[in-house]
Amino acid sequence: MKRTGKWIASLVSKVAVVLLVILLLPFAKELFTGLLPDIHGEISTQSRILEQKLKSSKRLEVTTVEEEGMLESKTSVILLGTVGKTYIRYRYSASIGVDLSLVELSAEEDRIVFTIPPWEVLQDGIEALDVRRLDFFSHAIDKSTEQLLAEQKALCREQFSVGGEHDEALWADTTRAFEETICEWLETYGDRHYRFEFLRGTESMQHTEKER
């Protein structure tokens, strides 16, 4: 009899617990929801802030580059062949960046997506570190040092264009510098509960802006 009474009491207590959980479930859900951050509201508010910041911003430097090299120029004359050579050891330096006003932004359910325009050379320069001339005939060298350096500068600039040999490294530098910048803009708003996603834009983004 005692065992039967204990079993009934245990069953009643379990049923009571289940009923209590069912009754309190809506209140627990509301309480739990209230404790979670309003991600949608956060994304909506901060995306508008970022959009305004981007539209009013100028170009952002994402990295600087510097490299040294040697260029060789030959002067040839019909029948005689090469009559002069110029060797120039040079140093090329450049500031690489993106136009923040061209960044496109879209707010998704759990993230903000940025389409970043292609980087560009904001400023660059080239200097001669050493110049050697082998002039077999007087005035045989038909290009000045300045002209040769200008041509080499154009070639170096092309190396750091989109699709060049430094492509992946420049994209990594671009996303890093860009994320650091927008995080600084949002620093006063506390912790962020969503993520950023970065997409690579196309050259048409820059052409469209120039046509305006």
ChimeraX attribute file (.defattr): number of C-alpha atoms within 10 A of each C-alpha:
attribute: neighborCount
match mode: 1-to-1
recipient: residues
	/A:1	6
	/A:2	7
	/A:3	8
	/A:4	9
	/A:5	10
	/A:6	11
	/A:7	12
	/A:8	12
	/A:9	12
	/A:10	12
	/A:11	12
	/A:12	12
	/A:13	12
	/A:14	12
	/A:15	12
	/A:16	12
	/A:17	12
	/A:18	12
	/A:19	12
	/A:20	11
	/A:21	12
	/A:22	11
	/A:23	11
	/A:24	11
	/A:25	12
	/A:26	11
	/A:27	11
	/A:28	12
	/A:29	11
	/A:30	10
	/A:31	11
	/A:32	10
	/A:33	11
	/A:34	10
	/A:35	9
	/A:36	9
	/A:37	11
	/A:38	11
	/A:39	15
	/A:40	15
	/A:41	10
	/A:42	15
	/A:43	22
	/A:44	15
	/A:45	12
	/A:46	17
	/A:47	19
	/A:48	14
	/A:49	13
	/A:50	17
	/A:51	16
	/A:52	12
	/A:53	15
	/A:54	19
	/A:55	14
	/A:56	10
	/A:57	13
	/A:58	13
	/A:59	16
	/A:60	19
	/A:61	20
	/A:62	20
	/A:63	14
	/A:64	16
	/A:65	11
	/A:66	12
	/A:67	11
	/A:68	13
	/A:69	13
	/A:70	14
	/A:71	13
	/A:72	12
	/A:73	16
	/A:74	17
	/A:75	16
	/A:76	15
	/A:77	10
	/A:78	7
	/A:79	6
	/A:80	7
	/A:81	10
	/A:82	14
	/A:83	18
	/A:84	20
	/A:85	18
	/A:86	19
	/A:87	17
	/A:88	20
	/A:89	16
	/A:90	19
	/A:91	18
	/A:92	19
	/A:93	18
	/A:94	19
	/A:95	17
	/A:96	24
	/A:97	24
	/A:98	21
	/A:99	20
	/A:100	18
	/A:101	19
	/A:102	21
	/A:103	18
	/A:104	17
	/A:105	18
	/A:106	15
	/A:107	17
	/A:108	15
	/A:109	10
	/A:110	14
	/A:111	17
	/A:112	19
	/A:113	17
	/A:114	19
	/A:115	17
	/A:116	24
	/A:117	23
	/A:118	23
	/A:119	26
	/A:120	19
	/A:121	16
	/A:122	15
	/A:123	13
	/A:124	17
	/A:125	16
	/A:126	20
	/A:127	16
	/A:128	16
	/A:129	12
	/A:130	11
	/A:131	13
	/A:132	11
	/A:133	13
	/A:134	13
	/A:135	16
	/A:136	13
	/A:137	9
	/A:138	8
	/A:139	10
	/A:140	17
	/A:141	20
	/A:142	13
	/A:143	13
	/A:144	10
	/A:145	15
	/A:146	12
	/A:147	11
	/A:148	16
	/A:149	21
	/A:150	15
	/A:151	10
	/A:152	18
	/A:153	19
	/A:154	13
	/A:155	11
	/A:156	19
	/A:157	19
	/A:158	14
	/A:159	13
	/A:160	19
	/A:161	17
	/A:162	17
	/A:163	11
	/A:164	12
	/A:165	12
	/A:166	12
	/A:167	14
	/A:168	12
	/A:169	9
	/A:170	22
	/A:171	17
	/A:172	12
	/A:173	17
	/A:174	24
	/A:175	18
	/A:176	13
	/A:177	17
	/A:178	20
	/A:179	15
	/A:180	11
	/A:181	13
	/A:182	13
	/A:183	14
	/A:184	10
	/A:185	14
	/A:186	14
	/A:187	11
	/A:188	8
	/A:189	11
	/A:190	7
	/A:191	8
	/A:192	15
	/A:193	14
	/A:194	14
	/A:195	11
	/A:196	13
	/A:197	13
	/A:198	15
	/A:199	12
	/A:200	14
	/A:201	17
	/A:202	14
	/A:203	12
	/A:204	11
	/A:205	16
	/A:206	16
	/A:207	10
	/A:208	10
	/A:209	10
	/A:210	8
	/A:211	6
	/A:212	5
